[in-house]
Amino acid sequence: MNDKTYTTEKLCEVIENIDCLSQHAFSEINAIASLSLLAMESPDRVLGTNEDIARILHTIRNLSEVTQGNINYEAETVECNYSDERIIRRWRAEQAVLER
């Protein structure tokens, strides 16, 4: 964290936003997974094609990516976002190779 300071109210607002984002996303993922499992267990096999499964997985992936970005944005607003230095080093090394 930099030398900037934040009020307790601002930090609480960011934490509340992150909690809200995660609760909504995880609830949606849970609902999608639950409905998918129920459909697979149905004698009528409402869910049965590879395309149906692909759409479900695509939806879960998109929801995950959007939520991850939103949560990261909220954390960045108070300079408390997580950075994996090993990933950053690998990304920089890849960029160096591509620039040659």
N, C-alpha and C positions, 0 to 999 in steps of 0.2 A: 504494500500500500504506500502511496506517495505521501508527501507532507500535508496533503489536504485533509481537513477534518470535516466530518458530517454530523449533522444533528441526529439525536436519537430518533426523532420523528422521521427523518429521511431514511435512515437505516431500517426502521420498522416498516416503512412504506415499501422499500425494495424487497424485504423479506416476505412481506404479505403478498406482493405481486408474484414473486417466485413460487410461493406456496400455492397461490391460485393457479398459476400456469401448470404446475406439476400435477395438482389434483385433477384439473380438467383433462389434461392429456392422459394421465394414467387411468382415469375413469373411462375415457373413450376407448383406450387400448383394451381395457378389461372387458368392456361391452362387446367390442368386435371379436375378441378371442372367445368369449362365452357363447355368443351367437354362432360363431363358426363351429365350435365344438358341438353345440346342440344340433346344428344342421347336419354335421357329419354323422351323428348318432341316430338321426331320424331314419325310419324305415323307408321314407320317400326320397331320401338323399337329395334334399333341396340343393345342397352344396356338393357338387361332385366333379365339376370339370376343373381341369388345370387352370383355365382362364379365371374361374371364380376364385380359386385359391391365389392366383397371381394378383388379382385386384385387391384381395384382402391384405396380402403381404405388402403391396405397393402403398395401400392406405396407411398401414401401420408404420412403414418406413417414412413416409412423408410427414405423418403426425410427429414422429420422433424427431426428425430433422428440424421441423418448424419449432417445436417446443424447445429443443436444445438451443437453437438460435435465440429464441425469445428469453430464455432463462439466462443465457450468456450476456445478452444485451442488458438485462436488468442488473446483473452483477457488475458489468462494466460501468454502469452509471455511478457506482460508488467505488470504482477501481478495485473491486474484489473478485474479479473473474479468475477462474482457474486457467493456468497455462502449463501444459506439459512440455517442459524444456527439451525432453528427448524427441518429441514429435517435431518441435520447432527446429531442432538441429537437423533432423532428417529432411525436413522440408527445405531448409536452407542448402543442404548438401545437394539435394535434387535440383534445386534452382541453379546452383553453380554449375552442375553438369550440363543442364540445358542451355546455359548461356555460353558455353564453350563452342 
